[in-house]
Amino acid sequence: MQNKKAEIRLKLIKVTQNSNEFYIGKMKATDLIRISTIHWRDSGESKENKYLDEVRQKLNVVESENGIQRIIQKKRLKEIAEYLASENGLLPNSIIVSLNNKWINDDIEDNFQTNGFEAIELDEDLIELRVLDPDLVDAFIVDGQHRLASFGYTDDLAVMNNYELVVTIFLDLEIPIQAEIFSIINGKQRPVNKSLLYDLSAFKDDEYNEIKRCHSIVKWLDNNTISPFYNEVKMLGTGVGSISQSAFIDELVRYVKERTSNKQRSFLRDKGEKEIIQIILSYFKAVEEVFNKQWNDKEYVLKKTTGFGALMKLMYYIYMLLYVKGQEFKRSNIKNVFQAIDPEIFSVKKIGKGGSQGVQVQLYKEMVNVIVGNDEAIKKLENQFKKKFL
């Protein structure tokens, strides 16, 4: 059960610029400090400044050789802190934040993002952002690190607890998108170091390229009328679509990324973008045709995060099944497999409205048991596929 006392609730105004969406509003300094990380450049200077230990008592400070900001001297931080505590202490310019759900390991050998926050649409241009658990989110301070750090060097608790900051918030952006947008925010002459973004999110260079490739594929699927997901993806994590870009990429990258073990799970690893798009089209066109009545029915979860996540996890098993049988992964063959599944398995009445990973895993395992069989049959199929595929 989540700690309700830890919740942070903000009312934010949506701003759209060239189809990019972000949110502006106000936030107490103490709340932003609770969820954020300050990234300073590691240097001999930082090792000599013992005052960092004092700052760390109130702030989450990370020192990296790829850090964006140089460490401010103790004197300067103290001056800012004293100014903030004064009667005329103003910070009218916005602190820019990228708010992302944290990645954790699940029980099927992959990573997934937590649901540490949710955005509730109040009207066309207003949302309520609820940070359900600060421990489950990462707030990367893109601009304004030193202003925020100065709050960690004040002994005036009233300033920490009551000072309101103007914030600009991007929600759940994938790393490649962060790199592109934030390099523009910080100016062409001083782009954000992309290696920093890999470092902060535990992404290596090849992992960055994998996600960027997935981003390109998802964007194509959202933009083209022949796609079952035409105008259905919430690009940049917001919009009118039924599935978020982040959720789509999270599932797709499972099959694209390079693995040190279970390499057969990366069955899309060596395929080009066009081939992967065709595979996704064939698969979900088959879903759309077999479950035609349920596809656009809100009483079923086929086009919601729950159904989409479960179907993406199931795709690996259908791919294996057809591969071992020597059949092509094309629409007609996939439809034959789906015929065995009762459409009511996707009913909201049956599985509820929640979209957690646990619900998705339960749903896809039910379908695997229908089309493949029990655990022994599944293990046999996986071994056959592994031998053939590798």
N, C-alpha and C positions, 0 to 999 in steps of 0.2 A: 504494500500500500504506500502511495506517495505521501510525503510529508506536506500537508496543505499549508503549513506555516512557511514553507520554503518557496511557495508560488510567488511569481512576479507577474502582475497584470498591467498592460499598457494599452492605451488607445492611440492608434497610429493612423496617419493620413497616407493613403496610397498615392504615389507619384509615378507617372508613366512618361518615359523619355525614349522615343524611337523603339517602342515595344519592350524596353527594359523597365521592370517594375521594382520599386523599393519603397520604403516607408520612413516617414519622419514623425518625430514626436519628442516627448521629454521623458527623462528617466532619472531617478535619484542616483547620485554618484555611488552610494553604498551598494545599490542593486547591480549597477554595471560592473563594479569591482567584484561582486560575488560570482559573476559568470564569465569574466574576461581574463585574458592572458596578455601580459605585456612582453613583447619580444625585443630585447636589446642585443646589440652586436657585442659579441664576446671579444675581449681585448685585455691586454695587460692592465689597462686603466681600470677595467671593471674588477679585476682581482685585487687591486689596491684599495678600492673604495669600500670600506667596511660598512658604510651606511646602507649598502644594499641589503644587508641582513635585517636592518630596521624596516626597510620597505617591504621585504618579503613577509613580514609578520602580518601585513594587511593586504598584500597584493600577490597574485600568482605571476612571478617574474621568471622568464626563460631567457637564458643567454645563449646565443648561437653565433657561429662565425658568419652565418647568412642573415643575421638580424638586420632589419631595415634601419632602425634608429640607433644612433650613438648614445651612449649613456650620458645623461646630464649630470653635471657636478652637484654635489650635495648642496652647495651654496645656492645654486639656481633653483633646485627643487624646493628648498626652504623658502626662498623668496616668493615663488609661486604659491606655496601653501599659505604663507602669511597674507598674501594679497587676497586669496580666496576667502580667508577668514575675516577680512576687513569689511567695513560697512559698504564699500563701493566695489567689492570684488566681483567682477563680471566675466563670464565666458560665453559670449553670445554665439560664437561659431560652432558648427556641428562636429561631433565626434562620429566618425564613420565606422560602422561595425558590420562584420559578416557573422551572422548567427547560424550555426550548424549543429545538427544532432551529432552526438559522438558515435564513433564506430566501436562495436564490441563483437566478440565471437559468438556465433550461435552453435547449435548442435549438429549442423550438417556441413561442417568443414568450410564454412564461409564466414564473411563478415556482413553485418547489417547495421543500419543506423537505428538508434533508439528513437523513441518518441518523447523527447525531453521538452518539446514545445508544440503548441498548436496555434494556428491563426484562424480566428472566427470572424467571418465577414458580417459586419453590422449594416453597412449599406454599400453603395457602389464605390465609394472612395474612403471608407473607414473600416478598420479592422480592430479587433481586440487580440493582442498578442499575449498568450499565456505561457510563461515559462514554468512548466509543471514541476521540474526538478533541476535546479542549477547544476547539479552534479552530472547531469546527462546531456549538457550542451557545451559547446565551445564558442566563445565569442572572440573572434580575431579582430583586434583593434587595428584598422587599416590606417586611420589618420587620427591623431590626438592622443598618442601614447603618453607623451610627456605631461600633458594636461591632466590625464587620469592618474598618472604615477604620482603627481604632486599631492594627491589626496592621501596617498600612503605615507606621506611624510609630514602629517599634521597630527597634533595631539588633541585637536578640537573635535570631539566626537559629534558635536552638533553640526559642524560643517559636513562631516562624512555622511550623517544620517539625513540631512535636510536639503543639501545643495542639489538643485535640479540642473541637469545637463540637456542640451539639445542633441538629439541623436538621429543619425541616418542609418537605417538598418536594411541590409540585404538578407533574405531568408534562404537557408539551405542551398547555397550555390555550390555546384561542383567545382573542383579545383581549377580546371582549365578556364571556366567562365570567370572565376575569381581573378585569375591572372590577367585575362583580357580586359575586364571591366576596371580592375583596380590600377592597372598600368595607365589607363586613360585618366582615372581620377587623380592619380599622383602626377600626371603630366607626362607628355612624350619625352621630355628631356630627362625625366627621372622615374623610369618605370620600376614597378615592384620586381624585385629579383625573383624569378620563377623558382629558382632552386630553393628559396626560402619557403615557398608554398609547398613544395614537395616535402621539405624537411618538417614543417609544422604539421603536416597531415600524414606523415609516414609514407609518402609516395616517392618512389624512385622515378627516374626519367622514363623508363619503359612503361611503368604503371600510369604515368601522366599521359603518355601517348595512347594507351589502351582506353582510358576514360575519354580522351578527346575524340577518339574514333567512335566510341559509343555515342557521344554527344552528337556527332555528325549524322549517325544513323537515325537516332531518335528525332532529330530535327527534320530529316527527310520524311520520316513516317508521319510527322505532324503536319507537314506542309503539302503533301500530295494526296489528291482526291482518290486515288486507287487504294490508299491505305485504310485499314479498319480503324486506324487511330488518327485520321484526318481531323485536325482541330480538336483533338481529344487530350492532348498532352499539355500540362501546365508548364510551359517553358519558363525557366528561371524560378520555378517553384510556385508560381502564382498564375492566376488567370481563370478561365472558365472551363478548362478541361477536366476530365474525370480522373486522370492519372498524372501524378507529378513527374516532371522530367527526372528528378533525383531518384524516385522509386523505379522508373524505367531503366535508368542507367545502372542502378544498384543490381538489378536482376540480370541485365545483359552482360555486364562486365564479369560475372561469374564464369561465363563460358568463353570469354575472350582473353582473360588474363592468363599469364604464364604461371604454371604451378611447378613446385619442386616434387610434389607427390600427387598421386591421382591425376596424372596428366591427361587421361582420357576425358576428364570432366571439361577440359578446355577444348571441346570439339569444334569451336569456331575460331580458335586461335590463329590458324594459318589461312583463314578465308578472307577475301577482300570485302570491302564495304558493300558492293553490289550483291555479292553472293549472300552475305549475312542479311541484307534487306530482303532478298528473295525468300530466304528461309523463314524470316519473321512473317512476311506476307503470306506465304503458303500455310504456315501454322495457324495464324489467327484468322485467315480467311476460312480455313476449315472449321475453326471454333465458331465463327460467325454464322456459317451455313448450317452446321449441325444443330446449334442452339439458337436458331434464328429468332424464335419467339422470346427468348430470354435475354438476347444480346443487348437490346435497348430498354429492357424492362428494369425499372429501379428496384423492383422487389427481388432482383437477382444480382449477384455480385460480380458477374462476368467482366464488366468494365469498371469495377471499383478496385481499389488497391488490394483487397483481400483476394478477389478472383484472379486479378492479373498476376499477382505474386505467386499464387498457387499454380497457375497455368504455366508461368515461366519456369518454375521448378520442375513441373511435370514434363516440360519439353525435352529435357535430357533423357528421360526414360523412354519417351516415344521415339526419339532419334535412335537410341540404342536398339529398341525393339525392331524398327524397320531396317536398320543397318545389319543386324545379325541375320534377319530374314532375307537379306539381299534385295530389299525394296528401296526405291528412291524416296527421299523425304519431300514428297510433293502432296498437293492438296488432296487428291483422291485417296491416296493411301492413308493420310492422316485422318481423313473423315471416317474411314473404315474403323480405325482404332477408337475414335470418339463415340462411335455408335453404341459401344458397350456401356457408356456412362449415362446414368439417369440425370436429366436436367435439374431435378429437384435438389441435387447435391449442392447447387449454387444458390438455393433459396435463402433469402435473408431470414425468414422464419426459422430455418434449420440451423444456420450458423451464426446468426446475429449480425449486428452492424459493425462490430469491431474489426480493425484491419491489422492487428498485431502479427508479428512473425509467427507466434505460436499457433494462431488460427490458420494462417496460410500453410504452415507445415502440416497441420492436421488434415486440411482439405486436400493438399496434393498427395499425401500418403494414402488417403482413402481412394483416390483415383488410381494411384499406382497399384494398389491391391486389386482393383477391378480389372485393369488391363494387363497386368503382369502376373499377379498372384501373391502368394505369401512370401515371407522373408527368404525362404530357401530358393524360391523361384527367382526372386529379385537378385539374390547373390549370384545365382547361376548365370543370369542374363548379363550382369556386370562383368563377370569373368570372361564370358564369351566375347563381349564387346571389347574389353581391354586387349585381348589377344589379337583380334582382328584389326582394331583401330591403331594400335601401336606397332 
